[in-house]
Amino acid sequence: MNKSKLFIAMSCSVLSAGLLAVSCSGENADMGPTIDEIEIIEKDNAADPEIGYEECVELAGVTELMIQKALDYTAATQSEDRSLENCVYVYASSLEEYADAPDKLAARIALLGFRGVYLSPGGNRLTTQDQWLRTFISTCTGLGLDVYATYYEDPSVFVSESGAEVCLDKVLAYNRSVSYEERFAGVSADLEPHIIKEDIGLGWTWDTDNHNGAGGQNDNLLKVTIDRLAYAKSKLYGLKLQEAIWWNYQNMYNDGRVTNGDVNQFTEVCDWVSIMAYRNTTDGIWDASKPTMDACGKDKSVSICVKTATNDEPVTSLMPNGWKALLETMETLKERGMEYGCFNGLDMFQYEALETMWEWTEDNEFKGFE
């Protein structure tokens, strides 16, 4: 397969046959016209990308070695037999790094074969018709990528529907204020009840070992999470909704420790979920993901998210293993995932760390954890 064909393949994902934490609080922006006055166009951006391979390479400003490594990563994570909706998380550090070159960032992401971006934009960019944001999203659109706003994660979302609505309204207001190619394709939610260790106003805290049982604090936190996701879906006017879920929810549900948290409860209200399977071995990642995969009854609704970031415990990151080991892990996860109808793709947390590995000239130049 030549490079031009491969770029079309990785952009289209047809391939032949086929966290900056930000607060949602603050004054509401001018909402402009109602959503009914704006045409919601259902379009597959990847079906006919406007920016071709050679132009993408030029925009990305990469070396010959990086071009080859990008082809290798795409081959490891995409399939000629089935479209995979691989997405990558992009946070403030990358926005700062590419402050003067949002199109370059978009092109680099596209070269790695991703189909979507979970972008943490920050509230100020959403309320100011920010030019960086508009350029980044429009370039992604031209490259066949969808961009999802990672802006549904604040504690206020858990506490009340009004807190949730403030977040959603900012995303919708931004979409209303820009042209089609500059709009978000949906919302990437990051509601993590298992990290609520202090009361945020609900009267419940998470304790994996002790707060279990039907109607227990863990169960209640999971229920309010699913309720807020359902609320978001009802307010997004056809935009897509993704949620990041902890790998252990399904185990707890299967064991009867909670009555909420089953993957099918999440996928009933979300278009798909991403399992935060943050482990440093292939088998560890798969073992964390398999219970959710086994339980899921909805096609193309579960992505496996792995981690190259080094901001946490060493056992959660693949970066120390080196580039070749990363490719082997992704290839194996893809092969195992493809045996499931629910498999949606391989997500990456996060771009900055993956780019660091991509820029290495040796197989492993890991310098230690943060």
VMD Tcl script that draws the C-alpha trace (Angstrom):
set ca {
  {0.00 0.00 0.00}
  {1.53 3.35 -1.00}
  {1.60 6.32 1.35}
  {-1.22 8.20 -0.37}
  {-3.53 5.22 -0.17}
  {-2.53 4.58 3.42}
  {-3.33 8.15 4.42}
  {-6.79 7.85 2.87}
  {-7.15 4.54 4.66}
  {-6.15 5.83 8.07}
  {-8.21 8.98 7.66}
  {-11.29 7.15 6.45}
  {-10.76 4.14 8.69}
  {-12.19 2.07 5.86}
  {-8.72 0.78 5.01}
  {-10.03 -1.27 2.11}
  {-13.49 -2.85 2.40}
  {-14.99 -1.23 4.70}
  {-6.69 16.22 31.81}
  {-6.75 19.67 32.15}
  {-9.49 19.91 34.79}
  {-11.60 22.97 34.04}
  {-14.53 24.43 35.90}
  {-17.90 24.82 34.23}
  {-18.97 27.55 36.59}
  {-19.23 31.19 35.60}
  {-21.56 33.41 33.72}
  {-23.40 31.95 30.75}
  {-22.29 33.15 27.33}
  {-24.76 34.68 24.94}
  {-26.54 31.64 23.57}
  {-27.38 33.23 20.22}
  {-30.00 31.52 18.07}
  {-31.75 28.38 19.20}
  {-30.33 25.04 18.13}
  {-33.39 24.48 15.93}
  {-32.26 27.40 13.80}
  {-28.99 25.69 13.00}
  {-28.83 22.84 10.56}
  {-27.33 19.76 12.20}
  {-25.56 17.96 9.38}
  {-24.77 14.28 9.87}
  {-21.60 13.88 7.83}
  {-18.77 11.38 7.96}
  {-15.74 13.64 7.82}
  {-13.50 10.68 7.07}
  {-15.43 9.61 3.98}
  {-13.86 12.28 1.79}
  {-10.98 14.12 3.49}
  {-10.09 17.40 1.81}
  {-6.43 17.36 2.84}
  {-4.34 14.65 1.17}
  {-1.36 12.72 2.48}
  {1.43 14.88 1.04}
  {-0.17 18.08 2.30}
  {-0.68 16.48 5.71}
  {3.01 15.51 5.90}
  {4.01 19.04 4.97}
  {1.71 20.54 7.60}
  {2.99 18.11 10.25}
  {6.64 19.05 9.75}
  {7.95 15.57 10.60}
  {11.18 13.75 9.82}
  {11.46 10.75 7.53}
  {11.86 8.54 10.59}
  {8.67 9.96 12.10}
  {6.82 9.34 8.83}
  {7.80 5.67 8.96}
  {6.95 5.40 12.66}
  {3.54 6.94 11.96}
  {2.89 4.34 9.26}
  {3.93 1.60 11.69}
  {1.66 2.96 14.44}
  {-1.27 3.17 12.02}
  {-0.68 -0.39 10.85}
  {-0.61 -1.60 14.46}
  {-3.80 0.20 15.48}
  {-5.99 0.17 12.37}
  {-7.44 -2.67 10.33}
  {-8.13 -3.37 6.69}
  {-11.07 -5.54 7.74}
  {-13.01 -3.17 9.95}
  {-13.25 0.54 10.68}
  {-11.79 1.42 14.09}
  {-12.62 4.77 15.68}
  {-9.31 5.36 17.45}
  {-9.21 8.64 19.39}
  {-6.54 10.52 21.36}
  {-6.77 12.84 24.37}
  {-5.27 16.31 23.88}
  {-4.77 18.62 26.86}
  {-3.50 22.10 27.67}
  {0.18 21.20 27.38}
  {-0.25 20.38 23.69}
  {-2.35 23.50 23.09}
  {0.49 25.54 24.58}
  {3.15 23.69 22.58}
  {1.26 24.39 19.35}
  {-0.03 27.82 20.30}
  {1.04 29.23 16.93}
  {0.39 26.09 14.88}
  {-2.96 24.40 15.54}
  {-2.99 23.03 11.99}
  {0.38 21.35 12.60}
  {-0.97 19.60 15.70}
  {-4.01 18.39 13.77}
  {-1.83 17.05 10.95}
  {0.43 15.18 13.35}
  {-2.55 13.51 14.99}
  {-3.93 12.51 11.59}
  {-0.62 10.96 10.49}
  {-0.88 8.52 13.39}
  {-4.14 7.17 12.01}
  {-6.51 8.54 14.63}
  {-10.14 9.10 13.71}
  {-10.99 11.49 16.53}
  {-9.67 13.86 19.18}
  {-10.89 14.27 22.76}
  {-9.91 17.90 23.21}
  {-9.86 19.74 26.52}
  {-10.45 23.32 25.27}
  {-10.93 25.27 28.48}
  {-13.97 27.44 29.12}
  {-12.44 30.67 27.82}
  {-11.85 29.28 24.35}
  {-15.45 28.09 24.18}
  {-16.92 31.48 25.01}
  {-14.72 33.68 22.80}
  {-14.95 32.08 19.35}
  {-11.27 31.35 19.84}
  {-9.31 31.37 16.58}
  {-6.92 28.62 17.68}
  {-9.86 26.33 18.40}
  {-11.59 27.14 15.13}
  {-8.44 26.52 13.12}
  {-7.65 23.26 14.90}
  {-11.14 21.82 14.46}
  {-11.49 22.95 10.84}
  {-8.11 21.39 10.01}
  {-9.16 18.18 11.71}
  {-12.36 18.22 9.67}
  {-10.32 18.61 6.49}
  {-8.18 15.67 7.55}
  {-11.17 13.44 8.26}
  {-11.06 13.65 12.07}
  {-13.88 14.43 14.48}
  {-13.20 16.55 17.56}
  {-15.05 16.01 20.85}
  {-15.06 18.56 23.68}
  {-13.70 17.11 26.91}
  {-15.80 19.49 28.93}
  {-18.14 17.41 31.05}
  {-16.10 16.49 34.08}
  {-16.46 19.17 36.73}
  {-17.82 18.20 40.19}
  {-20.74 20.56 39.56}
  {-21.99 18.09 36.95}
  {-22.45 15.44 39.63}
  {-24.15 17.80 42.06}
  {-27.03 19.02 39.88}
  {-28.53 19.09 36.40}
  {-28.12 22.86 36.43}
  {-24.36 22.41 36.89}
  {-24.37 19.91 34.03}
  {-26.32 22.29 31.83}
  {-23.76 25.07 32.24}
  {-21.08 22.80 30.76}
  {-23.26 21.60 27.90}
  {-24.49 25.09 27.07}
  {-20.94 26.35 26.58}
  {-20.20 23.63 24.02}
  {-23.50 24.21 22.22}
  {-23.04 27.99 22.25}
  {-19.62 27.61 20.69}
  {-21.03 25.34 17.96}
  {-23.77 27.85 17.21}
  {-21.24 30.64 16.78}
  {-18.98 29.02 14.18}
  {-19.24 27.40 10.76}
  {-19.89 23.70 10.30}
  {-16.29 22.63 9.79}
  {-15.28 24.40 13.02}
  {-17.80 22.62 15.25}
  {-17.36 19.87 17.79}
  {-18.81 16.52 16.74}
  {-19.82 15.80 20.31}
  {-18.80 15.72 23.97}
  {-16.21 13.53 25.66}
  {-17.35 13.04 29.25}
  {-14.93 12.23 32.04}
  {-17.18 11.62 35.03}
  {-15.18 9.45 37.43}
  {-17.17 8.65 40.57}
  {-14.42 6.34 41.85}
  {-12.12 9.32 42.52}
  {-14.66 11.16 44.71}
  {-12.97 10.62 48.06}
  {-14.45 13.69 49.78}
  {-18.06 14.83 49.81}
  {-18.74 17.26 46.96}
  {-22.28 18.04 48.08}
  {-24.04 14.74 47.47}
  {-23.43 13.17 50.87}
  {-21.57 10.21 49.33}
  {-17.92 9.28 48.89}
  {-16.30 6.40 47.05}
  {-14.68 3.51 48.89}
  {-14.15 0.44 46.71}
  {-13.90 -1.94 49.66}
  {-16.47 -0.57 52.09}
  {-19.22 1.53 50.48}
  {-20.85 -1.27 48.52}
  {-24.29 -2.84 48.25}
  {-27.49 -1.80 46.51}
  {-28.19 1.80 47.47}
  {-24.73 2.15 49.00}
  {-22.56 5.19 48.43}
  {-20.63 3.63 45.53}
  {-23.86 2.51 43.91}
  {-25.43 5.94 44.32}
  {-22.41 7.66 42.79}
  {-22.54 5.34 39.80}
  {-26.27 5.95 39.41}
  {-25.89 9.73 39.42}
  {-23.08 9.37 36.86}
  {-25.34 7.44 34.49}
  {-28.18 9.88 35.14}
  {-25.98 12.86 34.23}
  {-24.84 11.11 31.07}
  {-28.46 10.47 30.11}
  {-29.20 14.13 30.78}
  {-26.32 15.19 28.54}
  {-27.46 12.93 25.73}
  {-30.94 14.45 25.89}
  {-29.49 17.97 25.57}
  {-26.94 17.47 22.79}
  {-29.34 17.60 19.84}
  {-27.81 14.64 18.04}
  {-24.17 15.33 18.88}
  {-22.25 12.26 20.01}
  {-21.46 11.43 23.64}
  {-18.50 9.39 24.88}
  {-17.63 8.52 28.48}
  {-14.40 7.29 30.05}
  {-15.11 4.44 32.49}
  {-12.95 2.76 35.13}
  {-12.09 -0.82 34.26}
  {-13.26 -2.09 37.68}
  {-16.92 -1.01 37.45}
  {-17.86 -4.16 35.55}
  {-16.15 -6.43 38.06}
  {-18.00 -4.74 40.91}
  {-21.31 -5.09 39.06}
  {-20.65 -8.73 38.19}
  {-19.81 -9.47 41.84}
  {-23.05 -7.86 43.05}
  {-21.29 -5.11 44.95}
  {-23.25 -2.48 43.01}
  {-26.42 -2.45 40.92}
  {-25.15 0.34 38.68}
  {-21.97 0.39 36.62}
  {-22.70 -2.33 34.07}
  {-21.32 -1.36 30.66}
  {-24.76 -1.74 29.07}
  {-26.14 0.93 31.40}
  {-23.44 3.29 30.13}
  {-23.84 2.43 26.45}
  {-27.61 2.86 26.69}
  {-27.04 6.58 27.25}
  {-23.69 7.05 25.45}
  {-22.63 6.39 21.88}
  {-19.56 4.60 23.20}
  {-17.35 4.29 26.26}
  {-13.59 4.09 26.68}
  {-12.21 1.70 29.28}
  {-9.41 3.35 31.23}
  {-7.31 0.18 31.16}
  {-4.15 1.81 32.42}
  {-1.61 -0.98 32.84}
  {1.99 -1.40 31.70}
  {1.69 -4.83 30.07}
  {-0.37 -6.16 27.19}
  {-1.98 -8.90 29.26}
  {-2.63 -6.51 32.12}
  {-4.51 -4.15 29.81}
  {-6.49 -6.99 28.26}
  {-7.34 -8.56 31.63}
  {-8.66 -5.19 32.81}
  {-10.74 -4.75 29.63}
  {-12.10 -8.25 29.06}
  {-14.93 -8.29 31.66}
  {-16.43 -5.15 30.10}
  {-15.97 -6.50 26.59}
  {-17.58 -9.81 27.56}
  {-20.60 -8.08 29.11}
  {-21.29 -5.52 26.38}
  {-24.22 -6.16 24.06}
  {-23.96 -3.13 21.75}
  {-21.88 -3.11 18.57}
  {-18.99 -0.65 18.24}
  {-19.52 0.82 21.68}
  {-16.37 0.00 23.68}
  {-12.89 1.40 23.07}
  {-9.83 0.34 25.04}
  {-7.81 3.32 26.25}
  {-4.13 2.84 27.05}
  {-1.74 5.27 28.64}
  {1.67 6.60 27.65}
  {1.53 9.58 30.02}
  {3.90 9.39 32.98}
  {2.00 11.51 35.50}
  {0.95 8.62 37.73}
  {2.16 5.28 39.06}
  {4.70 3.45 36.85}
  {2.39 0.44 36.54}
  {-0.09 2.54 34.52}
  {2.12 3.68 31.61}
  {3.45 1.97 28.49}
  {6.12 4.60 27.77}
  {8.94 2.89 29.71}
  {8.56 -0.20 27.52}
  {9.74 1.60 24.39}
  {8.31 2.20 20.91}
  {8.50 -1.33 19.50}
  {6.87 -2.76 22.61}
  {4.10 -0.16 22.31}
  {3.40 -1.26 18.73}
  {3.34 -4.91 19.77}
  {0.89 -4.12 22.57}
  {-1.41 -2.16 20.29}
  {-1.33 -4.86 17.60}
  {-2.20 -7.58 20.11}
  {-5.00 -5.56 21.69}
  {-6.40 -4.85 18.24}
  {-6.36 -8.52 17.29}
  {-8.08 -9.56 20.53}
  {-10.56 -6.70 20.36}
  {-11.54 -7.52 16.78}
  {-13.04 -10.77 18.03}
  {-15.78 -8.72 19.72}
  {-18.63 -6.94 17.96}
  {-18.59 -4.25 20.63}
  {-14.99 -3.27 19.92}
  {-14.80 0.33 18.72}
  {-11.07 1.04 18.69}
  {-7.91 1.86 20.62}
  {-7.76 5.22 22.40}
  {-4.64 6.91 23.72}
  {-4.04 8.94 26.87}
  {-2.51 11.25 25.86}
  {-1.06 12.88 22.76}
  {1.84 14.75 24.34}
  {3.38 11.56 25.74}
  {2.77 9.62 22.53}
  {4.43 12.40 20.56}
  {7.46 12.21 22.84}
  {7.85 8.53 21.94}
  {7.19 9.28 18.26}
  {10.05 11.81 18.21}
  {12.55 9.39 19.74}
  {15.35 8.43 17.34}
  {16.13 5.30 19.37}
  {13.65 2.61 20.37}
  {13.62 3.67 24.02}
  {14.72 7.06 25.32}
  {12.55 7.04 28.45}
  {13.93 9.45 31.05}
  {11.83 8.64 34.09}
  {8.49 9.52 35.63}
  {7.31 13.02 36.49}
}
mol new
graphics top color blue
foreach p $ca { graphics top sphere $p radius 0.5 }
foreach p [lrange $ca 0 end-1] q [lrange $ca 1 end] { graphics top cylinder $p $q radius 0.2 }
display resetview
